[in-house]
Each structure stands twice: as C-alpha cells, then as structure tokens.
Amino acid sequence: MVEFKNYEANTAELENLGSVKSLAGKGGKIALIRKNYKDLSKRVVVVVTRKDGKSATVPCSKQVSDAFRAKQLSIAQLIGLEIVENTMEDGSHRQFIAMPATGGLHEIAVDKINPEAVSAVSVENPEELAW
C-alpha cells in the first residue's frame, strides 16, 4: 500500500556564507583555472581573491559547473551565486558555489494531463538492443 504523508524537502543543512561577490569584497577579484575549466571530469573551481591578496579556491556544484561551461550562466550571474557550506560525516566542512535552492519542486496538476498508453517492445535477441 502506498503511504501518503506530507512531503518534506531534503533537510541537509547548508550554511549560507554569502555571495561570491560579497566574499571577495570591495576591490576583490575572481579567476578561473584554465586547466580545471577545460577538464569536463572536474567541477569548475573559482579562485576568490580579496583586496588584501588572500585567496580561496571554491569549487562549483555540478549543476553550476555544467551551466557555466554550457554558457547558460554568465560571470555576472556566477558572482551573484551563494557560497554554501555543509558538514561532512567526519566533521570536516566543505564549501561550494551553489545554484539558488528555489524552485526545487515543480508541481503539475494531474487532472490537466491525459494519460498515454505505453507499449512494450518485444525483443527476441537482447543483443539487438542499442545500448
């Protein structure tokens, strides 16, 4: 039996540390590491440097990295994103640049959708399937 109860979003605690721009501060800068940016197996890392010359490397979330590389996210948008921190199981802290958490759940009224039939494909030889 399907158990119905009130939906609750993931309660993973993320502490908002501020936007990239606010953490760089007045006179601050950001930089991208070219080798890292071009390596699609890695997340984009942003070097955030304050006016006093002290810097921190902050990775982007996978979603931010993918959107930035696809040019769906500009530098102006990137510096407006928040740097968040979570606590790992071992007690260490990890910071990263995250997309806004708004709009995480998109609801669709089911009475406005007409169900469509699905027909199963019959395959005699599994090797014929294109994987």
N, C-alpha and C positions, 0 to 999 in steps of 0.2 A: 504494500500500500504506500502511496506517495504521502509523505508527511509535509503538510503545509504549515509554515510559521512565518513570522516577519523576517524579510531579508535584511541582513546586516552586512555592510561592506567590510572588506578586509580591515582588521584593526591593527595592522602592523604600524607601529609608532615611528613616524618620521618627524624629526625636529627640523623646522624651517630655520635656516641660518641667515637668510637674506638673498637678494638677487645677486647675480654675478656682478652687475654694475655697482650695487651698494657695497659689496665686499671689497671690490677693487678700490672704491672711494675716489674722491676728487683727485685728479692727477694720475689715477691708476691706468693700467693697460691690460689687454689680454693678448695672447698669442696662441697659435695652433702649432703643434709639432708636425711638420710636413710628412715625415715618415709614418707617424702614427695615423694621420688623417687618411693617407693613401692605403693603409692596411685594413681592408674590409673585415678582417677577422677580429679586429680590436675595436673598442669603443673610442670615440673621439675624446681627446684629452685637451683641456683648456688650461693654459698657464695664466693664472691671475696674478698680476704684479701691482703692489701698492706703490704710492708715490715715494715711500722710503726705500724702495728697491727690494723689499721682501716679497717673495712669491710663493704660490702654492699651485700644485698641479691638481686639477679637479676633473675626473672623468665624467662624461655624459652618460645618461642612461642609454640603453639600446635604442629606445624609441627616439630620443633626441639625436643620437648619432646617425641613425638611419635617415631621419627627416633632414638633418643638416647636410649630409652628403648628397641627398637627392635634391638639394636646393629648394626644399619645401619650408625651410626655416632659415631666415636671414641672420646676419650677425646682430642686427638691431633687435631682433626677436630673441636671439640667444642670450644677449646680455640682460634681458628682462626676466629670464627664467630664474627660478629659485634654486639655490644650492640647499639640499636637504641632507640630513644625517640619520643613519639608523645604527642601532647597536646590534652587533653580531652575537651569536650564541656564546662565543668565547669572551665576550665583554668588550672587544675592540669596537672602534667606531669607523664607519665608512661614509664618506661624503660623496655626493654626485649631483650633477645638474639634471633636474627632472622637468618633465612636462607638467603643466598645471593638472591638478587632480580633478578638476571639474569635468563634468560630462562623462564620467566613467561608466555610467549605466544608461543605456538608451532603451527606453520602453516603446513598445509597439502594441497598439490595441489589436488583439487577435480577431475581433469581430469585423475588422475592416479588411481582412485578408481571406481570400478564398483558397482553401487547401487544393493542392495539385497532386495527382496520383504519381507514384514513383514505380517504375517497372524495373525489376531486377534483370540484369544481363546474364544470360546463360552462357557459360564458357565450359567447353569440354576439355580444353587443354590449357592449364594455368600459364604455360609459357607464352601463350598468345597475348597475354595482358601486357600492356605497355607500362612499365614501372617508371 
